[in-house]
Every structure is written in C-alpha cells, then in structure tokens.
Amino acid sequence: MQRNSRSLLPLACVLLSLTGCAAGGAGLGLSPTSVPEVFWAIRCDTRQGPDRFRITQAESEALKRVPGLKPALVQVIHNDHESVVYYGRYRRTVEMGGSSATYRPDAMADLNFIRSLCMNVGGSDCWPFIYASLEELPSGRPRHPEWDLANAKGHWTLHVAVFYCEGPITNPKYLAEEYCRELREQGVEAYYYHGPMRSSVYVGLFPEEAIQTVSETNPLTGVLTVSNKIVDERLLKLQKQFPVSYQNGRRVNELVPDPATGQKKRLPFESFVVQVPSAAKTDRPRAKYE
C-alpha cells in the first residue's frame, strides 16, 4: 500500500449528575466517571463468508505496515455473521443543541487517508478501503439482552424516552439500559432499543387488537374520516402514567395546532405507540402514526 416512569426524577438525577449539577431525590447515582466511555473507530472493511477470517487478518497486517498509521490501533472484531477491520480510537463530542460532531483525535484526517490507500493488483490500481466509515466501536453483549425490544414478542409498545449523544452524554446505550433497569425495579415492563445514533426506552407489550381502526362519516358533509383508537385499558393506563416522551431526560416542547382556534400551542412531546420490530417485520420499531 502507498500513501495517497412513574416519575422521571430518577432519570433527571442521572442526567444532572452527568452535567455536574445536583438534584434532590433518589437517583441512579451515576457520575461521568461511572458511565462507561464510548469510543469510535474507522470501519475499514467488512467481510462475510468462510474466507472472512483469513482476508481480514491479511488486511489488518497490511494496515499495520502503512507509514503514518499506528499498528496498535488496528484490530479485527468477529461476530457470528461477519468480520470487521477497525482502525483508531476516537472520542466523539456533540455540543448541547448541536447537530454536528467533533472527534478527538482528528478522525476525518485518518478516514480520508485510509480511503485513499491504493494497491496494485494484477497491474491495476484498486482502493480496498474506499468505503471506510466512522462508527461506534462494538461494546460487547448488552447486559440484559432479554430487555431488547428487538427480541420482544408483541405487537405494540409505548415510547417514553430517547437518548443520544449531546454535551456530556456520550453513551446513550448505557443510559437507556440503566433507565430500563430502573423502571423494571419499579415493576414496569420496560424495554430498550439501540439504533445507529439513538437509544430508546419503551414500556409494555400489547396485542394487535389493542388499537382499532374507526371509520366515521360526517352526516352533513358525507366526508369519511378514519382514525386509530386505543381500546386496551392497560395501554391507556400506561399513557396516563407516562404522558411525555423525554429526550435526554428533558421535556421537549413541540408546536401543535389547536383544532378549535387553529393557533399553534407549545406542548410537551407526548409518548407514542410503535410496532415492535417482530410485528413490523423490520429491524427497527415503527411508529403507529408515522
């Protein structure tokens, strides 16, 4: 190669402790040092099939010999389905309220360099790592895989919280699992779901018939309206118990039009029903109303 809840107070305490603030009431007692640190890396290449171990080992050895790269930062991680070659170990920071991330050390310089690596095969140049990308390093098996919504059996569930990287919050997966654990200690059936950038918390599992489609015709206009109605008493009770969907432990308001006046009002973002992945036949929860 060459170089070319019932109450969100406990959750609030968790997040306040992360920002160095104090809050009364019982919390999880977490501090910035007690939350496992998350590192990001460059996914250089991914291989599947019977030759994946041999190929990724050869690629990792080749990367270790590239001038300008640190051999100690090259690693191969295997799982049941694929083998991945990673380079680097970066800390990712997202400013409060911001949408862009920064990395320490400079991940973009390393990423562009690795993408540019060229080798000659059979007299032709090729770029084996042209599709390299940045992603969170796998942190191993979740502590409670039985709480993973991806493994849950049911049709509907209620979304009550979401965590994502912002300011001092760098490990949303850990916080989602901790909040899930706390809810379960309170007797609430809670689940987590880890997406690529966000981790969400859900409560309850409900059958398909918990929500019914209702059709009504306006007797004056003849216009047919179709709406979805929750008829499951347990789901209705949970909606009252968890009326808000929190973002990083905060109430986030949204502008909602008033049906009577047409004017927009600022109201907290409500909890909402989603299909569990097994019911939606997808790898992510799907909102009932999306």
C-alpha positions as CSV (number, residue, x, y, z in Angstrom):
1,M,0.0,0.0,0.0
2,Q,1.1,3.5,-0.5
3,R,0.1,6.9,0.9
4,N,-2.1,8.7,-1.4
5,S,-41.6,6.3,34.7
6,R,-43.8,6.9,37.0
7,S,-41.7,9.8,37.8
8,L,-38.8,10.9,35.7
9,L,-37.0,12.4,38.7
10,P,-34.5,9.5,39.0
11,L,-33.7,9.8,35.3
12,A,-33.3,13.6,35.7
13,C,-30.9,12.9,38.5
14,V,-28.8,10.7,36.3
15,L,-28.5,13.3,33.6
16,L,-28.0,16.2,36.0
17,S,-25.1,14.2,37.6
18,L,-23.6,13.9,34.1
19,T,-23.6,17.7,33.8
20,G,-22.1,18.3,37.2
21,C,-25.4,19.6,38.8
22,A,-27.1,18.4,41.9
23,A,-30.7,17.3,42.3
24,G,-32.7,16.0,45.2
25,G,-34.5,12.7,45.3
26,A,-33.3,9.2,44.7
27,G,-31.3,8.7,41.5
28,L,-29.1,6.1,40.0
29,G,-26.0,7.7,41.5
30,L,-24.2,7.9,38.2
31,S,-21.3,10.3,37.5
32,P,-19.3,11.0,34.4
33,T,-16.6,8.5,35.6
34,S,-19.1,5.7,36.3
35,V,-20.7,5.7,32.8
36,P,-18.6,3.5,30.5
37,E,-16.8,5.6,28.0
38,V,-17.7,5.1,24.3
39,F,-15.1,5.2,21.6
40,W,-15.5,5.5,17.8
41,A,-13.3,3.9,15.1
42,I,-13.0,3.7,11.4
43,R,-14.6,0.6,9.9
44,C,-12.1,-0.1,7.1
45,D,-13.6,-3.2,5.6
46,T,-16.3,-5.9,6.3
47,R,-16.1,-9.5,5.2
48,Q,-18.6,-12.3,5.3
49,G,-18.3,-16.0,4.3
50,P,-15.8,-18.8,5.0
51,D,-12.7,-16.7,4.0
52,R,-13.5,-13.7,6.2
53,F,-11.1,-14.6,8.9
54,R,-8.1,-15.0,6.5
55,I,-8.9,-11.9,4.5
56,T,-9.5,-9.6,7.4
57,Q,-6.3,-10.8,9.1
58,A,-4.3,-10.1,5.9
59,E,-5.9,-6.6,5.7
60,S,-5.1,-5.8,9.3
61,E,-1.5,-6.9,8.9
62,A,-1.2,-4.7,5.7
63,L,-2.7,-1.7,7.6
64,K,-0.2,-2.1,10.4
65,R,2.7,-1.7,7.9
66,V,1.3,1.6,6.4
67,P,3.5,4.6,7.3
68,G,1.5,7.1,9.2
69,L,-0.8,4.6,10.9
70,K,-0.3,3.2,14.4
71,P,-0.2,-0.6,14.4
72,A,-1.6,-0.8,17.9
73,L,-4.8,0.9,16.7
74,V,-5.6,-1.7,14.1
75,Q,-8.0,-4.5,15.2
76,V,-10.3,-7.1,13.8
77,I,-13.6,-7.9,15.5
78,H,-15.5,-11.0,14.7
79,N,-19.2,-11.9,15.3
80,D,-21.4,-14.7,14.2
81,H,-22.0,-13.2,10.8
82,E,-19.1,-11.0,9.8
83,S,-15.5,-9.9,10.5
84,V,-14.7,-6.2,10.6
85,V,-11.3,-4.4,10.4
86,Y,-11.2,-1.3,12.5
87,Y,-8.7,1.5,12.9
88,G,-8.4,4.2,15.6
89,R,-9.9,5.1,18.9
90,Y,-11.7,8.4,18.9
91,R,-13.8,10.3,21.4
92,R,-16.9,11.8,19.9
93,T,-18.5,15.0,21.2
94,V,-21.8,16.7,20.2
95,E,-22.4,20.2,21.6
96,M,-25.6,20.8,23.5
97,G,-28.3,21.6,21.0
98,G,-25.9,21.0,18.1
99,S,-26.2,18.7,15.1
100,S,-22.5,18.3,14.3
101,A,-19.9,16.1,16.0
102,T,-16.2,16.6,16.6
103,Y,-13.7,13.8,17.2
104,R,-10.5,13.7,19.2
105,P,-8.0,13.0,17.8
106,D,-8.9,14.1,14.2
107,A,-10.8,11.1,12.8
108,M,-11.6,12.8,9.5
109,A,-8.0,13.1,8.5
110,D,-7.4,9.4,9.3
111,L,-10.6,8.4,7.5
112,N,-9.7,10.3,4.3
113,F,-6.2,8.9,4.4
114,I,-7.4,5.3,4.8
115,R,-9.9,5.7,2.0
116,S,-7.1,7.0,-0.3
117,L,-4.8,3.9,0.3
118,C,-4.1,2.3,-3.1
119,M,-2.6,-1.1,-4.0
120,N,-1.8,-2.7,-7.3
121,V,-3.5,-5.9,-8.2
122,G,-2.7,-7.6,-11.5
123,G,-1.4,-4.4,-13.0
124,S,-4.4,-2.4,-12.0
125,D,-4.8,0.1,-9.1
126,C,-7.6,-0.5,-6.5
127,W,-8.7,1.2,-3.3
128,P,-9.7,-1.6,-0.9
129,F,-10.9,0.8,1.8
130,I,-12.6,3.4,-0.3
131,Y,-15.9,2.8,1.6
132,A,-14.4,3.1,5.0
133,S,-16.7,4.9,7.5
134,L,-16.8,6.1,11.1
135,E,-18.9,4.2,13.7
136,E,-19.1,3.4,17.3
137,L,-16.8,0.5,18.4
138,P,-18.9,-2.5,19.5
139,S,-19.0,-2.6,23.3
140,G,-19.9,-6.3,23.6
141,R,-23.0,-8.1,24.5
142,P,-25.7,-6.0,26.2
143,R,-26.0,-6.6,30.0
144,H,-29.7,-7.6,29.6
145,P,-30.4,-8.9,26.1
146,E,-33.8,-10.1,27.3
147,W,-34.9,-6.5,27.6
148,D,-34.0,-5.7,24.0
149,L,-37.2,-4.8,22.1
150,A,-35.8,-6.5,19.0
151,N,-36.3,-9.8,20.9
152,A,-39.7,-9.0,22.3
153,K,-42.9,-10.7,21.3
154,G,-45.9,-8.5,21.0
155,H,-47.4,-6.0,18.5
156,W,-47.5,-2.6,20.1
157,T,-45.4,-0.8,22.8
158,L,-45.2,2.8,24.2
159,H,-42.2,5.0,23.5
160,V,-41.3,7.0,26.7
161,A,-37.7,8.2,26.3
162,V,-34.8,8.6,23.9
163,F,-31.1,9.2,24.5
164,Y,-28.5,10.4,22.1
165,C,-25.0,12.0,22.2
166,E,-25.2,15.6,23.3
167,G,-22.8,17.5,25.5
168,P,-21.7,15.3,28.4
169,I,-23.9,12.4,27.2
170,T,-21.6,10.2,25.2
171,N,-23.0,6.7,26.0
172,P,-26.8,6.7,25.2
173,K,-26.9,2.9,25.1
174,Y,-25.8,2.7,28.7
175,L,-28.3,5.3,29.9
176,A,-31.2,3.7,28.0
177,E,-30.4,0.3,29.6
178,E,-30.0,1.9,33.1
179,Y,-33.3,3.7,32.8
180,C,-34.9,0.4,31.6
181,R,-33.4,-1.3,34.7
182,E,-34.8,1.4,37.0
183,L,-38.3,1.1,35.5
184,R,-38.2,-2.7,35.9
185,E,-37.2,-2.3,39.6
186,Q,-40.4,-0.2,40.0
187,G,-42.4,-3.0,38.5
188,V,-42.8,-1.5,35.0
189,E,-42.3,-3.8,32.0
190,A,-39.6,-1.8,30.1
191,Y,-37.5,-2.4,27.0
192,Y,-34.7,-0.7,25.2
193,Y,-33.8,-0.4,21.5
194,H,-30.5,0.7,20.2
195,G,-30.5,2.4,16.8
196,P,-27.4,3.7,14.9
197,M,-27.4,7.0,16.7
198,R,-30.2,6.9,19.4
199,S,-31.3,4.5,22.1
200,S,-34.9,4.5,23.1
201,V,-36.9,3.1,26.0
202,Y,-40.4,1.6,25.7
203,V,-42.9,0.3,28.2
204,G,-45.4,-2.5,27.9
205,L,-46.2,-5.1,25.2
206,F,-49.7,-5.2,23.7
207,P,-51.6,-7.4,21.1
208,E,-52.6,-6.1,17.7
209,E,-56.2,-5.6,18.8
210,A,-55.1,-3.0,21.4
211,I,-55.6,-0.4,18.7
212,Q,-58.6,-0.4,16.4
213,T,-59.3,1.5,13.2
214,V,-62.5,3.5,13.5
215,S,-64.3,4.9,10.4
216,E,-66.9,7.7,10.7
217,T,-68.9,9.6,8.1
218,N,-69.9,13.2,8.7
219,P,-73.7,13.3,8.3
220,L,-73.6,16.8,7.0
221,T,-70.7,16.6,4.5
222,G,-70.5,12.9,3.8
223,V,-66.8,13.0,4.4
224,L,-65.3,9.8,5.7
225,T,-62.7,10.0,8.4
226,V,-60.5,7.1,9.5
227,S,-58.7,7.2,12.9
228,N,-56.9,4.8,15.2
229,K,-58.3,4.3,18.6
230,I,-56.6,2.7,21.6
231,V,-59.0,0.3,23.3
232,D,-56.7,-1.6,25.6
233,E,-57.2,-0.4,29.2
234,R,-53.7,-1.3,30.2
235,L,-52.2,0.7,27.4
236,L,-54.5,3.7,28.2
237,K,-53.3,3.5,31.8
238,L,-49.7,3.5,30.8
239,Q,-50.3,6.5,28.6
240,K,-51.5,8.4,31.7
241,Q,-48.6,7.1,33.7
242,F,-46.1,8.1,31.0
243,P,-47.7,11.1,29.2
244,V,-44.4,12.5,27.9
245,S,-41.6,11.1,25.7
246,Y,-38.4,12.5,27.2
247,Q,-35.3,13.4,25.2
248,N,-32.1,13.0,27.2
249,G,-34.2,13.4,30.4
250,R,-35.7,16.7,29.3
251,R,-39.2,17.7,28.4
252,V,-39.1,18.9,24.8
253,N,-41.9,21.0,23.5
254,E,-43.4,21.0,20.0
255,L,-45.8,23.3,18.3
256,V,-49.2,21.7,18.0
257,P,-52.1,23.4,16.2
258,D,-55.2,23.9,18.3
259,P,-58.2,22.3,16.5
260,A,-60.6,25.0,17.9
261,T,-58.6,28.1,17.0
262,G,-56.0,27.0,14.5
263,Q,-53.3,28.7,16.5
264,K,-50.2,26.7,17.5
265,K,-49.5,25.9,21.1
266,R,-46.3,24.7,22.7
267,L,-46.9,21.4,24.3
268,P,-44.6,18.6,25.6
269,F,-43.7,15.9,23.1
270,E,-46.1,13.1,24.0
271,S,-45.3,9.4,24.5
272,F,-46.4,7.4,21.4
273,V,-47.2,3.9,20.3
274,V,-44.9,2.0,18.0
275,Q,-44.9,-1.5,16.5
276,V,-42.3,-3.8,17.9
277,P,-39.8,-4.9,15.3
278,S,-41.1,-8.5,15.1
279,A,-44.6,-7.2,14.3
280,A,-43.4,-4.5,11.9
281,K,-41.2,-7.1,10.1
282,T,-38.3,-4.7,10.2
283,D,-35.2,-4.2,12.2
284,R,-36.4,-1.1,14.0
285,P,-39.6,0.0,15.9
286,R,-42.1,1.6,13.6
287,A,-44.4,4.4,14.9
288,K,-48.1,3.7,14.6
289,Y,-48.7,7.2,13.4
290,E,-45.7,7.7,11.0
